[in-house]
């Protein structure tokens, strides 16, 4: 049997409880590895680490996924903190920015999901809107809304027109990072996908494909990694 592409997925670092234990843990919602596996890849967890090791880690992978999670520290894009911005996750910011930089430098296929898309934008010099209304219907519950692809984009090649996607976010892209172009929008004009112009495979999506049944985005990543 042919080896499946190895897809590294970044993780949370949180205090968690299981059995009799309550300890710090590297966490990844099961939807992420299940999505990778369903699309034909093998998932490897990439918990926060020393950023100096990022290039070596990426060199051993076929593709990288930057997972969703907490808000990006506004200091990373030179902004004052809005009171509605969530708590800092400095270890994740540093590690995932290093993973993004290593993937871009090596041409390794890269997918950013929600926070991952926002961090990709920040890594390339872009900025974020720290709070928007209307994209979280109920706290702790994923909602859905439509996203419309930009014709001719990488994302548009993966889907058949406008699709309904699982969503849960209160931040969004403001100014696009260098080289990034918007490749999908919500009905209210919010940027829902970005991609890097050029020959490589670099895509960020604002929604959470791991919470749905649509494999198109992950299949695109797996194909690029194969």
C-alpha positions in Angstrom: 0.0 0.0 0.0 1.3 3.4 -0.9 2.3 5.6 2.0 -0.1 8.4 2.7 1.2 12.0 2.7 2.2 13.1 6.2 0.2 16.2 7.2 1.4 18.1 10.3 -1.4 19.9 12.2 -0.6 22.5 14.9 -2.3 22.0 18.3 -3.6 23.9 21.3 -1.7 23.8 24.6 -4.3 23.9 27.4 -5.1 22.5 30.8 -7.4 19.5 30.2 -9.2 16.9 32.3 -9.5 13.2 31.6 -10.0 10.3 33.9 -8.5 11.3 37.3 -6.1 13.8 35.7 -6.1 17.5 35.2 -2.9 18.5 33.4 -1.5 20.7 30.7 -2.1 18.9 27.4 -1.4 19.3 23.7 -5.0 19.3 22.3 -6.4 18.9 18.8 -10.2 18.4 18.2 -10.6 15.0 16.6 -12.2 16.6 13.5 -8.8 17.6 12.3 -7.1 14.2 12.1 -10.4 12.7 10.9 -10.6 15.2 8.0 -6.9 14.6 7.1 -7.5 10.8 7.1 -10.8 11.0 5.2 -9.0 12.9 2.5 -6.2 10.4 2.2 -3.5 11.7 4.5 -1.9 10.7 7.8 -2.0 13.3 10.6 0.8 14.3 12.9 0.3 16.6 15.8 2.6 19.6 16.1 2.3 21.0 19.6 4.0 24.4 20.4 7.8 24.0 20.4 11.0 26.1 20.0 10.5 28.1 16.8 14.1 27.3 15.9 13.1 23.7 15.2 10.3 24.7 12.8 12.2 24.4 9.5 13.5 20.9 10.5 10.0 19.7 11.4 8.5 21.1 8.2 11.2 19.4 6.1 9.9 16.0 7.3 6.3 16.7 6.4 4.4 16.7 3.1 2.1 19.5 4.1 1.2 21.7 7.1 -2.1 22.7 8.6 -2.3 25.6 11.0 -5.4 24.9 13.1 -8.1 27.1 14.6 -7.9 28.5 18.1 -7.4 31.6 20.1 -7.0 35.1 18.8 -3.7 36.3 17.4 -1.9 38.7 19.7 -2.6 42.2 18.2 1.0 43.2 18.9 2.0 40.8 16.1 0.4 43.2 13.6 1.1 46.5 15.5 -2.4 47.1 16.9 -3.6 48.1 20.3 -5.6 45.4 22.0 -9.4 45.7 21.6 -11.2 44.8 24.9 -13.1 42.2 22.9 -9.9 40.4 21.8 -9.3 37.1 23.5 -6.4 36.1 25.7 -2.9 35.8 24.3 -1.5 32.5 23.2 2.2 33.5 22.9 3.6 30.0 22.5 1.2 29.1 19.7 1.8 32.5 18.0 5.6 32.0 18.0 5.6 28.4 16.9 2.9 28.7 14.3 4.4 31.8 12.7 7.7 29.8 12.5 5.9 26.9 10.9 4.3 29.2 8.4 7.6 30.8 7.6 9.3 27.5 7.1 6.5 26.2 4.9 6.6 29.3 2.7 10.3 29.2 2.4 10.4 25.5 1.5 7.4 25.5 -0.8 5.6 23.0 1.4 1.8 23.0 0.9 0.1 25.0 3.6 -3.5 25.3 4.8 -4.6 27.8 7.5 -8.0 27.2 9.2 -9.7 30.1 10.9 -7.0 31.3 13.3 -4.6 29.7 10.9 -5.8 31.9 8.0 -5.6 35.0 10.2 -2.0 34.1 11.3 -1.0 33.5 7.7 -2.2 37.0 6.9 -0.3 38.5 9.8 2.9 36.5 8.9 2.8 38.3 5.6 2.4 41.7 7.0 -1.4 41.9 7.0 -3.7 43.1 9.8 -6.9 41.8 11.4 -10.3 43.2 12.5 -10.3 42.3 16.2 -14.1 41.9 16.5 -17.0 41.5 14.0 -20.6 40.8 14.8 -22.8 38.2 13.1 -20.3 35.3 12.6 -21.0 33.6 15.9 -24.6 32.7 16.4 -24.4 31.0 19.8 -21.3 30.8 22.1 -19.8 27.4 21.8 -21.9 26.3 18.9 -20.8 26.3 15.2 -23.1 28.1 12.8 -23.2 28.0 9.0 -23.2 30.6 6.3 -22.5 30.7 2.6 -19.1 31.6 1.0 -18.7 32.6 -2.6 -15.5 31.7 -4.4 -13.7 34.3 -6.6 -13.6 33.0 -10.2 -10.2 31.8 -11.3 -8.8 31.3 -7.8 -7.2 28.2 -6.4 -10.2 27.9 -4.0 -12.7 28.2 -6.9 -11.0 25.2 -8.5 -11.8 23.0 -5.5 -15.5 23.7 -5.2 -18.6 23.9 -7.4 -19.8 27.5 -6.8 -21.1 28.9 -3.5 -21.1 26.6 -0.6 -22.5 26.6 3.0 -19.7 26.1 5.6 -19.4 25.6 9.3 -18.2 28.8 11.0 -17.2 30.1 14.4 -15.1 33.3 14.5 -15.3 36.9 15.7 -12.1 38.2 13.9 -11.4 38.6 10.2 -8.8 39.9 7.7 -8.5 43.6 7.5 -5.5 44.5 5.3 -4.2 41.6 3.2 -0.6 40.5 3.7 1.9 40.8 0.9 1.2 38.5 -2.0 -2.1 37.3 -0.6 -5.3 37.6 -2.6 -8.9 37.1 -1.4 -10.4 34.0 -3.0 -13.8 33.8 -1.2 -16.2 36.2 0.5 -19.2 35.9 2.8 -22.4 37.7 1.9 -21.5 40.7 4.1 -18.2 41.1 2.3 -16.0 39.4 5.0 -12.9 37.8 3.4 -13.5 34.0 3.9 -10.5 32.6 2.0 -7.1 33.9 1.0 -4.3 32.4 -1.1 -0.8 33.2 -2.1 -0.3 34.2 -5.7 2.3 32.0 -7.4 3.1 28.4 -8.2 2.9 27.0 -4.6 -0.2 25.7 -2.8 -1.0 28.1 0.0 -4.6 28.6 1.1 -6.4 30.0 4.2 -10.0 29.5 5.0 -12.0 31.4 7.7 -14.4 28.5 8.3 -13.9 25.1 9.9 -13.9 22.3 7.3 -13.1 19.8 10.1 -16.6 20.4 11.5 -18.4 19.4 8.2 -18.5 16.6 5.6 -17.0 18.6 2.7 -13.5 17.2 1.9 -12.8 19.5 -1.1 -10.3 21.8 0.7 -8.4 19.0 2.4 -8.4 16.9 -0.7 -6.8 19.9 -2.5 -4.0 20.0 0.1 -3.5 16.2 0.0 -3.2 16.3 -3.8 -0.6 19.1 -3.6 1.3 17.1 -1.0 1.3 13.8 -3.0 
